[in-house]
Amino acid sequence: MGTLVIVHGGWGGGWEWTPVARKIRDRGHDVFTPTLTGLGERAHLGGAATCLSDHIDDVLAVLKFENLHEVVLCGHSYGGMVVTGVADRAADRIRLLVHVDAFAPKDGESLIDLIPSEIAEGMGAMAAERDDGRLPIFPDLLPAEGVLPDEVRNAYIERLVPHPAATANEPVKLSGAIDQLPRAYVHCTGYADSLMGPAVERARTEGWAVRELGTEHDLHLFDPDGTVAVLDELARSGAGA
């Protein structure tokens, strides 16, 4: 079948996609869920200087050393910043680029450029309160109590770690190679969307294949079966429509 590489979002790790990855493998695909430097089981490897380029290099290394080609490259949330840079630098290895309710930067744009100014200012203030160059997670981004089973919610929150703050300020540098790739967007419609709206609009305007799931932003937690189904479909179709 296909080969999927799924890049997690901020504060998380490859671990959060493990249950979904198992189910996608059961459908015949190979799946890789790398963890970015400074996060998850690699939290000890990050520092104040850890930046977006480091995270792009993390995923490029997976493509190289696993010798992956014809990849369906997926990025969730912040992971959209990462996969954009990866796809531009390794376009010859990518069959389809999928933004999974994710940011979709253009050349020269950073994460800070893509979020409302009040949120950017809040991020800066929170990072300034620490001396380790990391950004604690916003409480508003955590799953609300009572929405998920307590054991699922608690296990998720306990493994989140502060995110390397420098990743938010570095702009993506694109050569234009990415422009030749088929692209898709998975839009989660089950929450009040203020951050991903511009990315969804761009996807529709530029003619990307858009799929919708009526679930929360963390779709892999709230609707794992729906997440498996949409990624399986995109991997099989190559997002031809």
Secondary structure, DSSP 8 states (H G I E B T S, - for coil): --EEEEE--TT--GGGGHHHHHHHHHTT-EEE----TTSGGGGGG--TT--HHHHHHHHHHHHHHTT--SEEEEEETTHHHHHHHHHHHSGGGEEEEEEES-----TT--TGGGS-HHHHHHHHHHHHT-SSSEE---GGGS--TTTS-HHHHHHHHHT---EEGGGGT------SGGGGS-EEEEEE-SS--SSSHHHHHHHHHTT-EEEEESS-S-HHHH-HHHHHHHHHHHHHHTT--
